[in-house]
Amino acid sequence: MFHVFHYLRGVAIGGVFEDKVLIFGLLQALPLHSEVLYSEPEKLICTLFKLVEKSASRHCKTWQCPMDATTSGSTSPIQYHNIVDQTLSLITPFQQTCQSLQRHCFGTSTPGEFPLAANPSLLLHMLTSCHLDPEDLANLEATCSFFRQPANFAPDHELSISELAALDMCRERAIIKPMSLEERELLKHRCGGSWKLVLKFLLAGEFCSQRKKSQVVAGPGHSVAVTSRGAVYTFGANSLGQLGHGTLESEWKPRLVRSLQGIRIIQAEVGAGRTMLISDTGRVYAFGKDSFGEADYMTDWSKVVTTPKEVESLKDIFVVQAAIGNFFTAVLSREGRVYTFSWGSDARLGHHTQQNDVEPHQLKGPLENIPVVQISAGHCYLLALAYEPNGMSVYSVGCGLGGKLGHGSRMDEKYPRLIEQFQALNLQPKMISAGTWHAAVLGRDGRVCTWGWGRHGCLGHGDEDFVVTPKVVEALSMIKVVHIAAGDYTTFVVSEDGDIYSFGSSLSLNLGHDVEGDGQVVNVQNVVLPKLVTTLKCGKERVTRISVTNSIFWNSHTFVLTDAGNVYAFGAGDKGQLGIQLEEQQTERVIPERIDIDLS
């Protein structure tokens, strides 16, 4: 055991951090007279190095946090430039080039006379503004006592600087701001008793649902696009008012839903004849078929809503996500609780209700006490990505036909049940996607698992067999995947490099294959192994998200969203759901085409 200051100062002067000048300021935060001991040098160096990289553009200016005025021993603002030369006793003539770096952070005092511990809010500001991951904050606490001792700051004087940084980053989120202190403490307890764990929970949900980021949803017969500013465009079939424009006329051209002016939408979900939107304040708006069940043949044509209408029964729940499956709808609250509507008359979802029930019922069973970060619905079943301090887990409930629940059988489950196979595969789930008859999971390491009914090769295992437990797609073993999307016997994945791979049914030409150089359709057939999509030409844009139709009642279409906010569409377009005007007698688009809409 040795003093972390001496260790890291020697490493920094030796050139490991080169021009990372802020490292000296961080080192000065560790006072020489304190009992700061260090047992895992590599872990702390890695975390501090990451912090330095993120702070490089911020350090050369004067800054003082208002909190310093209330801190004992507060000092004047720190100037990071125009400082008289100093000489470190540890610097040899060979290391003189490092002196200029050290001057940026030591001020006019000699080393050791200006510890940031006397002004810790500067360090708190750096930890917060650099948006370190919860794991990094935990590493700081685990390896250095300075970062885990009480910081004596409001609102909780017992919290460490790392915990305060996590709390500040949590309070920046729109879903946390309106919470009372009591509600925040309950969420903290629900997530494991630490603000770092709460932050981890929030970040996981943001990754899965892409809150506050643009998105486009390929629904059955109609589509919804949400811009990064929360505006909503709809297009496609409109026989039940599901476009929200106050009419029943279908439209192929994306049209702004003007009645939502002043409301920022962060998430959309689309079912057969129905659209649901979620605002940044947790409100839910629905239009189209006035029912929480999806199946078209159950529709009461006399009950339609042609403009967005707030769901009254959800006003007391702050909703962050919705999922529409056949015969039922599910919503996820900001606290990670799952509520369902309809299709519960025989306790298929753990409660007894009528098919036309409009009241939400919390999903019973183990998920009552485990927060959920994402939900995904397929044909009569629901997947839930649950958050636990030691890692994510996946639960499934509903109809087990085809083995899509992942428990090794084709039996139904009335209550959410943990899918245990991921532990055997040593895979930590990061994202879930429930297709119509099959499911996919993305792991933190970039691996992809699929299971369920493998018809048309939608599982990517090279055959069309049933798979009743999650199985790694070996054909993707050399590719790090960052996004997945499962539909009606189709699966898409996006690689770290922005490449798209697809497999499954080509009946609607929505896989992006089966064309020659001139765009002519050739030899339409199923794709039983992941295949690179080469028809998409989007220049230097990077693909970030995929959306594919997930319903047995409509032909499928696919959307590709890029980092530039552009959307490319292909597949079935007979109802205008592609957002592209097709030629006469044309019902499908084979080659991806850019939609005239900017989501950035």
C-alpha positions as CSV (number, residue, x, y, z in Angstrom):
1,M,0.0,0.0,0.0
2,F,1.3,3.4,-0.8
3,H,0.0,7.0,-1.2
4,V,-2.0,7.5,-4.4
5,F,-0.7,11.0,-4.9
6,H,2.9,10.0,-5.1
7,Y,2.1,7.0,-7.3
8,L,0.0,9.0,-9.8
9,R,2.2,12.1,-9.8
10,G,5.1,9.9,-10.7
11,V,3.2,8.2,-13.4
12,A,1.9,11.5,-14.9
13,I,5.4,13.1,-14.8
14,G,6.8,10.0,-16.4
15,G,4.7,10.7,-19.5
16,V,1.9,8.3,-19.2
17,F,-0.7,11.1,-19.4
18,E,1.5,13.3,-21.7
19,D,-0.5,16.5,-22.2
20,K,-3.4,15.6,-20.0
21,V,-2.8,18.6,-17.8
22,L,-5.9,18.2,-15.7
23,I,-4.5,15.1,-14.0
24,F,-2.4,17.3,-11.8
25,G,-5.5,19.1,-10.6
26,L,-7.1,15.8,-9.8
27,L,-4.1,14.6,-7.9
28,Q,-4.1,17.7,-5.9
29,A,-7.6,16.8,-4.8
30,L,-6.0,14.1,-2.7
31,P,-4.4,15.9,0.3
32,L,-1.0,14.7,1.3
33,H,-1.9,14.6,5.0
34,S,-4.9,12.4,4.6
35,E,-4.9,8.6,4.8
36,V,-5.5,8.1,1.1
37,L,-4.3,4.6,0.3
38,Y,-4.5,2.9,-3.0
39,S,-4.6,-0.8,-3.7
40,E,-5.5,-1.1,-7.4
41,P,-3.5,1.4,-9.4
42,E,-4.7,0.4,-12.8
43,K,-8.4,0.9,-12.0
44,L,-8.0,4.4,-10.6
45,I,-5.6,5.4,-13.4
46,C,-8.1,4.2,-16.0
47,T,-10.9,6.2,-14.4
48,L,-8.9,9.4,-13.9
49,F,-7.6,9.1,-17.4
50,K,-11.1,8.9,-18.8
51,L,-12.1,12.0,-16.7
52,V,-9.1,13.9,-18.1
53,E,-10.0,13.1,-21.6
54,K,-13.6,14.3,-21.1
55,S,-12.4,17.5,-19.4
56,A,-9.6,18.5,-21.7
57,S,-11.7,21.1,-23.4
58,R,-12.9,22.7,-20.2
59,H,-9.9,23.2,-17.9
60,C,-8.2,26.4,-19.2
61,K,-10.6,28.9,-17.6
62,T,-11.5,30.4,-14.3
63,W,-14.4,28.7,-12.5
64,Q,-15.9,28.7,-9.0
65,C,-18.9,26.7,-7.9
66,P,-21.4,28.6,-5.8
67,M,-21.2,25.8,-3.3
68,D,-17.7,26.9,-2.4
69,A,-19.0,29.9,-0.6
70,T,-20.5,27.7,2.0
71,T,-17.5,25.4,2.3
72,S,-15.2,26.0,5.2
73,G,-11.8,27.3,4.1
74,S,-13.2,28.4,0.7
75,T,-10.7,30.1,-1.6
76,S,-10.8,32.4,-4.6
77,P,-11.4,31.1,-8.1
78,I,-8.6,29.0,-9.6
79,Q,-6.7,30.5,-12.5
80,Y,-5.4,27.8,-14.9
81,H,-3.1,30.1,-17.0
82,N,-0.4,32.7,-16.8
83,I,1.2,31.1,-13.8
84,V,4.8,31.7,-12.7
85,D,7.2,28.7,-13.2
86,Q,7.5,26.3,-10.3
87,T,9.9,23.4,-9.9
88,L,8.8,20.0,-8.6
89,S,11.4,18.3,-6.4
90,L,10.5,15.0,-8.1
91,I,11.2,16.3,-11.6
92,T,14.6,15.5,-13.0
93,P,16.2,17.6,-15.9
94,F,14.9,15.0,-18.3
95,Q,11.4,15.7,-17.1
96,Q,11.4,19.5,-17.3
97,T,8.9,19.4,-20.2
98,C,6.2,18.4,-17.8
99,Q,6.5,21.6,-15.7
100,S,4.3,23.7,-17.9
101,L,1.6,21.1,-17.6
102,Q,1.8,21.1,-13.8
103,R,1.6,24.9,-13.7
104,H,-1.9,24.9,-15.1
105,C,-3.3,23.2,-12.0
106,F,-1.0,24.1,-9.1
107,G,-1.7,27.8,-9.2
108,T,0.8,30.1,-7.5
109,S,1.4,27.8,-4.6
110,T,3.9,25.0,-4.2
111,P,2.7,21.5,-4.6
112,G,0.8,20.3,-1.6
113,E,-0.2,23.8,-0.4
114,F,-3.2,23.9,-2.7
115,P,-5.2,20.7,-2.3
116,L,-8.5,20.7,-4.0
117,A,-9.8,19.1,-0.9
118,A,-10.1,22.6,0.5
119,N,-12.3,23.4,-2.5
120,P,-13.9,20.0,-3.3
121,S,-16.8,21.5,-5.3
122,L,-14.4,22.0,-8.2
123,L,-13.8,18.2,-8.3
124,L,-17.6,17.6,-7.9
125,H,-18.2,19.9,-10.9
126,M,-15.6,17.9,-13.0
127,L,-17.1,14.6,-12.0
128,T,-20.6,15.8,-12.9
129,S,-20.0,17.7,-16.1
130,C,-17.8,15.0,-17.6
131,H,-20.7,12.5,-17.2
132,L,-18.6,9.6,-15.9
133,D,-20.3,6.2,-16.0
134,P,-21.6,4.8,-12.7
135,E,-19.0,2.1,-12.9
136,D,-16.2,4.8,-13.0
137,L,-17.6,6.6,-10.0
138,A,-17.7,3.2,-8.2
139,N,-14.1,2.6,-9.1
140,L,-13.1,5.9,-7.6
141,E,-14.8,5.0,-4.4
142,A,-13.5,1.5,-4.3
143,T,-9.9,2.5,-4.7
144,C,-9.5,5.8,-2.9
145,S,-11.0,6.8,0.5
146,F,-11.1,10.5,-0.5
147,F,-13.9,9.7,-3.0
148,R,-16.0,7.7,-0.5
149,Q,-15.8,9.8,2.6
150,P,-18.7,12.3,3.4
151,A,-18.3,15.5,1.3
152,N,-20.4,17.6,3.6
153,F,-22.5,19.1,0.8
154,A,-26.2,19.7,0.5
155,P,-28.7,18.1,0.0
156,D,-27.1,15.2,2.0
157,H,-24.0,15.9,3.9
158,E,-23.3,12.2,4.4
159,L,-22.9,11.5,0.7
160,S,-19.5,11.1,-0.9
161,I,-18.4,13.2,-3.8
162,S,-18.9,10.2,-6.1
163,E,-22.5,9.8,-4.8
164,L,-23.2,13.5,-5.2
165,A,-21.9,13.4,-8.7
166,A,-24.3,10.6,-9.5
167,L,-27.2,12.4,-7.7
168,D,-26.5,15.6,-9.8
169,M,-26.5,13.6,-13.0
170,C,-29.8,11.9,-12.0
171,R,-31.4,15.3,-11.2
172,E,-30.6,16.5,-14.7
173,R,-33.1,14.0,-16.1
174,A,-36.6,15.2,-17.0
175,I,-38.2,12.1,-15.4
176,I,-36.4,12.9,-12.1
177,K,-36.9,16.6,-11.8
178,P,-40.6,16.6,-10.9
179,M,-40.2,13.9,-8.2
180,S,-40.5,14.8,-4.6
181,L,-37.7,14.0,-2.1
182,E,-39.7,11.1,-0.8
183,E,-40.2,9.7,-4.3
184,R,-36.5,10.0,-5.1
185,E,-35.6,8.2,-1.9
186,L,-38.1,5.4,-2.8
187,L,-36.5,5.1,-6.3
188,K,-33.1,5.0,-4.7
189,H,-34.1,2.2,-2.4
190,R,-35.8,0.3,-5.2
191,C,-32.6,0.5,-7.3
192,G,-30.3,-0.8,-4.5
193,G,-29.7,2.1,-2.1
194,S,-27.2,4.2,-4.1
195,W,-27.5,7.1,-6.5
196,K,-24.8,5.4,-8.7
197,L,-27.3,2.5,-9.1
198,V,-30.1,4.9,-9.8
199,L,-28.0,6.5,-12.5
200,K,-27.2,3.1,-13.9
201,F,-30.9,2.3,-14.0
202,L,-31.7,5.5,-15.8
203,L,-28.9,5.2,-18.4
204,A,-30.0,1.6,-19.2
205,G,-33.5,2.8,-19.9
206,E,-32.2,5.7,-22.0
207,F,-30.1,3.3,-24.1
208,C,-33.0,1.0,-24.8
209,S,-35.7,3.5,-25.5
210,Q,-33.6,6.4,-26.9
211,R,-35.5,8.9,-24.9
212,K,-35.2,12.5,-26.2
213,K,-33.6,11.2,-29.4
214,S,-35.3,11.0,-32.8
215,Q,-37.1,7.8,-33.7
216,V,-39.3,6.2,-36.3
217,V,-41.7,3.3,-35.8
218,A,-42.7,0.9,-38.6
219,G,-46.2,-0.1,-37.5
220,P,-48.7,-2.4,-39.1
221,G,-50.0,-0.3,-42.0
222,H,-49.0,3.1,-40.7
223,S,-45.9,4.7,-39.3
224,V,-44.8,7.4,-36.8
225,A,-41.7,9.5,-36.7
226,V,-40.6,11.6,-33.7
227,T,-38.0,14.4,-34.1
228,S,-35.3,15.1,-31.5
229,R,-37.3,18.1,-30.4
230,G,-40.4,16.0,-29.8
231,A,-42.5,16.8,-32.9
232,V,-44.6,13.9,-34.3
233,Y,-45.2,13.0,-38.0
234,T,-47.5,10.2,-39.1
235,F,-48.3,8.6,-42.4
236,G,-49.9,5.5,-43.9
237,A,-53.3,3.8,-43.3
238,N,-55.9,5.8,-41.5
239,S,-59.2,4.0,-41.5
240,L,-59.5,4.3,-37.7
241,G,-58.0,7.7,-37.3
242,Q,-54.6,6.3,-36.2
243,L,-52.7,9.1,-37.9
244,G,-54.2,11.7,-35.5
245,H,-55.1,14.4,-38.0
246,G,-58.8,14.4,-37.3
247,T,-59.7,12.5,-40.5
248,L,-60.0,9.0,-41.8
249,E,-58.0,9.6,-45.0
250,S,-54.8,7.7,-45.5
251,E,-51.7,9.7,-46.4
252,W,-48.4,8.6,-47.9
253,K,-46.5,11.9,-47.1
254,P,-45.3,12.4,-43.5
255,R,-47.6,15.0,-41.9
256,L,-47.1,16.9,-38.6
257,V,-49.6,16.2,-35.9
258,R,-50.4,19.8,-35.1
259,S,-52.7,19.2,-32.2
260,L,-49.6,18.2,-30.2
261,Q,-48.1,21.6,-30.5
262,G,-46.4,22.5,-27.2
263,I,-46.1,18.9,-26.1
264,R,-42.7,17.2,-26.4
265,I,-43.0,13.5,-27.3
266,I,-40.2,11.2,-26.4
267,Q,-41.5,7.8,-27.4
268,A,-44.0,6.3,-29.8
269,E,-45.6,2.9,-30.1
270,V,-47.8,1.6,-32.9
271,G,-50.3,-1.2,-33.1
272,A,-52.9,-2.3,-35.7
273,G,-55.1,0.8,-36.0
274,R,-53.7,2.4,-32.9
275,T,-51.0,4.9,-32.0
276,M,-49.7,5.7,-28.5
277,L,-47.3,8.6,-27.7
278,I,-45.5,9.4,-24.5
279,S,-44.5,13.0,-23.5
280,D,-41.5,14.1,-21.5
281,T,-43.8,14.7,-18.6
282,G,-44.9,11.1,-18.5
283,R,-48.4,11.7,-20.1
284,V,-49.8,9.2,-22.5
285,Y,-51.7,10.2,-25.6
286,A,-53.6,7.7,-27.8
287,F,-55.6,7.8,-31.0
288,G,-57.1,5.4,-33.5
289,K,-58.9,2.4,-32.3
290,D,-60.3,3.0,-28.9
291,S,-59.1,-0.2,-27.4
292,F,-56.0,-1.5,-25.7
293,G,-56.2,-4.8,-27.6
294,E,-54.4,-4.9,-31.0
295,A,-56.2,-7.6,-33.0
296,D,-58.1,-5.9,-36.0
297,Y,-61.0,-8.3,-36.0
298,M,-62.1,-7.3,-32.5
299,T,-62.4,-3.6,-33.5
300,D,-65.6,-1.7,-32.6
301,W,-65.7,0.5,-35.7
302,S,-68.0,3.0,-33.9
303,K,-65.3,3.8,-31.3
304,V,-62.4,5.6,-32.9
305,V,-60.4,8.6,-31.9
306,T,-59.0,10.8,-34.7
307,T,-56.9,13.2,-32.7
308,P,-54.5,12.6,-29.8
309,K,-56.3,12.1,-26.5
310,E,-54.7,11.8,-23.1
311,V,-55.3,8.4,-21.5
312,E,-57.2,9.3,-18.3
313,S,-56.5,6.1,-16.5
314,L,-52.7,6.7,-16.7
315,K,-52.7,10.3,-15.3
316,D,-51.4,9.1,-11.9
317,I,-48.5,7.1,-13.5
318,F,-45.4,8.7,-15.0
319,V,-45.0,6.6,-18.1
320,V,-41.7,6.3,-20.0
321,Q,-42.5,3.5,-22.5
322,A,-45.4,1.6,-24.0
323,A,-45.6,-1.7,-25.8
324,I,-48.5,-3.0,-27.8
325,G,-49.0,-6.8,-28.3
326,N,-51.9,-8.7,-29.7
327,F,-54.9,-8.4,-27.3
328,F,-53.0,-6.3,-24.7
329,T,-51.0,-3.2,-24.1
330,A,-48.3,-2.6,-21.5
331,V,-46.7,0.5,-20.1
332,L,-43.6,1.1,-18.0
333,S,-43.4,3.7,-15.3
334,R,-40.3,5.8,-14.4
335,E,-39.9,3.7,-11.3
336,G,-39.6,0.6,-13.4
337,R,-43.1,-0.8,-12.7
338,V,-45.0,-2.6,-15.5
339,Y,-48.7,-2.1,-16.0
340,T,-50.9,-4.0,-18.5
341,F,-54.4,-3.6,-20.0
342,S,-56.8,-6.1,-21.5
343,W,-56.4,-9.8,-22.3
344,G,-56.5,-10.8,-18.6
345,S,-59.8,-12.6,-18.3
346,D,-58.2,-15.9,-17.7
347,A,-55.2,-14.5,-15.8
348,R,-52.9,-14.7,-18.8
349,L,-51.0,-11.6,-17.5
350,G,-51.4,-12.4,-13.8
351,H,-54.7,-10.6,-13.3
352,H,-58.4,-11.1,-14.1
353,T,-59.9,-8.4,-16.3
354,Q,-62.1,-8.0,-19.3
355,Q,-60.8,-7.5,-22.9
356,N,-62.2,-3.9,-23.0
357,D,-60.7,-2.9,-19.6
358,V,-59.2,0.6,-19.7
359,E,-57.7,0.5,-16.2
360,P,-54.0,-0.4,-15.8
361,H,-53.0,-3.3,-13.6
362,Q,-49.5,-3.7,-12.2
363,L,-47.9,-6.9,-13.4
364,K,-47.9,-9.3,-10.5
365,G,-45.1,-11.7,-9.5
366,P,-41.3,-11.1,-9.1
367,L,-41.2,-7.9,-11.1
368,E,-43.3,-6.1,-8.4
369,N,-40.1,-5.6,-6.5
370,I,-37.6,-5.5,-9.3
371,P,-37.3,-2.3,-11.5
372,V,-37.6,-2.8,-15.2
373,V,-35.8,-0.6,-17.8
374,Q,-37.4,-1.9,-21.0
375,I,-40.5,-3.8,-22.2
376,S,-41.1,-5.3,-25.6
377,A,-44.3,-7.1,-26.8
378,G,-44.8,-9.7,-29.4
379,H,-47.8,-11.9,-30.4
380,C,-49.5,-12.5,-27.1
381,Y,-46.4,-12.3,-24.9
382,L,-44.2,-9.7,-23.2
383,L,-40.5,-9.5,-22.4
384,A,-39.1,-7.3,-19.6
385,L,-35.5,-6.3,-19.1
386,A,-35.1,-6.1,-15.4
387,Y,-32.5,-4.1,-13.5
388,E,-30.6,-5.5,-10.6
389,P,-27.4,-4.1,-9.0
390,N,-25.4,-7.1,-10.1
391,G,-26.6,-7.0,-13.8
392,M,-29.6,-7.1,-16.1
393,S,-32.0,-10.1,-16.4
394,V,-34.8,-10.9,-18.8
395,Y,-38.3,-12.1,-17.8
396,S,-41.1,-13.3,-20.0
397,V,-44.9,-13.8,-19.6
398,G,-47.8,-14.8,-21.7
399,C,-48.3,-17.3,-24.6
400,G,-45.4,-19.8,-24.9
401,L,-46.4,-21.1,-28.4
402,G,-43.3,-21.7,-30.5
403,G,-41.0,-21.6,-27.4
404,K,-40.8,-17.8,-27.6
405,L,-40.8,-17.4,-23.8
406,G,-37.4,-18.9,-23.6
407,H,-37.9,-21.3,-20.7
408,G,-37.2,-24.6,-22.5
409,S,-40.8,-25.5,-23.3
410,R,-43.8,-24.1,-25.1
411,M,-46.0,-23.7,-22.0
412,D,-47.7,-20.4,-21.2
413,E,-46.7,-18.3,-18.2
414,K,-49.3,-16.4,-16.1
415,Y,-46.6,-14.5,-14.2
416,P,-43.2,-13.1,-15.3
417,R,-40.6,-15.8,-15.2
418,L,-36.8,-15.3,-15.2
419,I,-35.1,-16.7,-18.4
420,E,-32.2,-18.5,-16.8
421,Q,-30.3,-19.4,-19.9
422,F,-28.3,-16.1,-20.0
423,Q,-26.4,-17.1,-16.9
424,A,-25.3,-20.3,-18.5
425,L,-24.2,-18.4,-21.6
426,N,-22.3,-15.8,-19.4
427,L,-24.2,-13.1,-21.3
428,Q,-25.4,-9.9,-19.6
429,P,-28.5,-8.6,-21.4
430,K,-28.5,-5.0,-22.5
431,M,-31.5,-4.7,-24.9
432,I,-34.5,-6.9,-25.7
433,S,-36.7,-7.1,-28.8
434,A,-39.8,-9.3,-29.0
435,G,-40.7,-10.3,-32.5
436,T,-44.1,-11.7,-33.5
437,W,-43.1,-15.3,-32.9
438,H,-39.4,-15.1,-31.9
439,A,-37.3,-12.9,-29.6
440,A,-33.8,-11.4,-29.6
441,V,-31.5,-10.1,-26.9
442,L,-28.3,-8.0,-27.2
443,G,-25.6,-8.6,-24.7
444,R,-23.2,-6.0,-23.2
445,D,-20.3,-7.7,-25.1
446,G,-22.1,-7.3,-28.4
447,R,-23.3,-10.9,-28.8
448,V,-26.8,-11.6,-29.9
449,C,-29.2,-14.4,-28.7
450,T,-32.4,-15.5,-30.5
451,W,-35.0,-18.1,-29.7
452,G,-38.6,-19.0,-30.5
453,W,-40.2,-20.1,-33.7
454,G,-37.4,-20.2,-36.3
455,R,-39.6,-20.2,-39.4
456,H,-38.1,-18.6,-42.5
457,G,-34.7,-18.6,-40.7
458,C,-35.6,-15.6,-38.5
459,L,-33.3,-16.9,-35.7
460,G,-30.2,-16.7,-37.8
461,H,-28.9,-20.2,-36.9
462,G,-28.9,-21.6,-40.4
463,D,-32.2,-23.5,-40.2
464,E,-35.9,-23.0,-39.5
465,D,-36.1,-25.1,-36.3
466,F,-37.8,-24.2,-33.0
467,V,-35.4,-23.0,-30.3
468,V,-36.9,-22.9,-26.8
469,T,-34.0,-21.3,-24.9
470,P,-31.8,-18.3,-25.9
471,K,-29.0,-19.4,-28.3
472,V,-26.1,-17.2,-29.4
473,V,-26.1,-16.4,-33.1
474,E,-22.7,-17.8,-34.0
475,A,-22.6,-16.3,-37.4
476,L,-22.3,-12.9,-35.7
477,S,-19.4,-13.9,-33.5
478,M,-16.9,-11.7,-35.2
479,I,-19.2,-8.7,-35.2
480,K,-19.9,-6.4,-32.2
481,V,-23.6,-5.6,-32.4
482,V,-25.0,-2.4,-30.9
483,H,-28.7,-2.5,-31.8
484,I,-31.3,-5.2,-32.6
485,A,-34.8,-5.3,-34.0
486,A,-37.1,-8.3,-34.3
487,G,-40.3,-8.3,-36.4
488,D,-42.7,-10.8,-38.1
489,Y,-40.2,-13.6,-38.8
490,T,-37.5,-11.0,-39.5
491,T,-34.5,-9.9,-37.5
492,F,-32.1,-6.9,-38.0
493,V,-28.9,-6.1,-36.2
494,V,-26.6,-3.0,-36.5
495,S,-22.9,-3.4,-35.9
496,E,-20.6,-1.1,-34.1
497,D,-19.3,0.1,-37.6
498,G,-22.8,1.0,-38.7
499,D,-23.4,-2.0,-40.9
500,I,-26.8,-3.7,-41.1
501,Y,-27.3,-7.5,-41.2
502,S,-30.7,-9.1,-41.6
503,F,-32.2,-12.5,-41.8
504,G,-35.6,-14.3,-42.0
505,S,-38.6,-13.9,-44.3
506,S,-38.2,-11.9,-47.5
507,L,-41.9,-12.1,-48.5
508,S,-42.3,-8.3,-48.2
509,L,-38.9,-7.5,-49.6
510,N,-38.1,-5.8,-46.3
511,L,-34.7,-7.4,-45.6
512,G,-32.9,-5.2,-48.0
513,H,-31.7,-8.1,-50.2
514,D,-32.9,-9.9,-53.4
515,V,-32.0,-7.1,-55.9
516,E,-29.5,-6.7,-58.7
517,G,-27.5,-3.6,-59.4
518,D,-30.3,-2.1,-61.5
519,G,-32.8,-2.6,-58.7
520,Q,-34.6,-5.5,-60.2
521,V,-36.0,-8.2,-57.8
522,V,-34.2,-11.5,-58.2
523,N,-34.8,-14.9,-56.6
524,V,-36.7,-13.9,-53.5
525,Q,-36.0,-16.4,-50.8
526,N,-35.6,-16.7,-47.1
527,V,-32.3,-15.7,-45.4
528,V,-31.4,-18.3,-42.7
529,L,-28.0,-16.7,-41.7
530,P,-27.2,-13.0,-41.0
531,K,-26.5,-11.3,-44.3
532,L,-25.0,-7.9,-44.9
533,V,-27.5,-5.3,-46.3
534,T,-25.7,-3.8,-49.3
535,T,-28.6,-1.9,-50.9
536,L,-28.5,0.9,-48.4
537,K,-26.5,3.9,-49.7
538,C,-26.3,6.7,-47.2
539,G,-22.8,8.0,-47.8
540,K,-20.9,9.0,-44.6
541,E,-24.0,8.8,-42.5
542,R,-23.9,6.2,-39.7
543,V,-26.9,3.8,-39.1
544,T,-28.0,4.0,-35.5
545,R,-31.5,2.4,-35.3
546,I,-33.7,0.0,-37.1
547,S,-37.5,-0.4,-36.9
548,V,-39.4,-3.3,-38.5
549,T,-43.1,-4.1,-38.5
550,N,-44.1,-6.5,-35.8
551,S,-47.6,-7.8,-36.5
552,I,-49.1,-10.9,-38.2
553,F,-51.9,-8.8,-39.8
554,W,-49.9,-6.7,-42.2
555,N,-47.0,-7.0,-44.6
556,S,-43.8,-5.8,-43.2
557,H,-41.7,-2.7,-43.9
558,T,-38.5,-1.4,-42.5
559,F,-37.0,2.0,-41.5
560,V,-33.3,2.8,-41.1
561,L,-32.4,5.9,-39.0
562,T,-29.0,7.5,-39.3
563,D,-27.0,9.8,-37.0
564,A,-27.7,12.7,-39.4
565,G,-31.5,12.3,-38.6
566,N,-32.3,10.9,-42.0
567,V,-34.7,8.0,-42.5
568,Y,-34.6,5.3,-45.2
569,A,-37.5,3.0,-46.0
570,F,-38.1,-0.2,-47.8
571,G,-40.6,-3.1,-47.9
572,A,-44.4,-3.0,-48.1
573,G,-45.8,0.4,-48.9
574,D,-49.3,-0.3,-50.3
575,K,-51.0,1.9,-47.6
576,G,-48.4,4.7,-47.8
577,Q,-46.6,3.5,-44.7
578,L,-43.2,4.0,-46.2
579,G,-43.6,7.8,-46.5
580,I,-42.8,7.5,-50.2
581,Q,-45.1,7.9,-53.1
582,L,-44.9,4.6,-55.1
583,E,-45.6,4.3,-58.8
584,E,-49.0,3.1,-60.0
585,Q,-49.5,-0.7,-59.4
586,Q,-46.4,-0.7,-57.1
587,T,-46.9,-2.0,-53.6
588,E,-43.4,-2.5,-52.3
589,R,-40.1,-0.7,-52.3
590,V,-37.0,-2.9,-52.8
591,I,-34.1,-0.5,-52.5
592,P,-34.1,1.7,-49.4
593,E,-35.1,5.3,-50.3
594,R,-34.7,8.4,-48.2
595,I,-38.0,9.8,-46.8
596,D,-38.5,13.6,-47.1
597,I,-38.3,14.3,-43.4
598,D,-35.6,15.6,-41.1
599,L,-35.6,14.2,-37.6
600,S,-32.5,15.9,-36.3
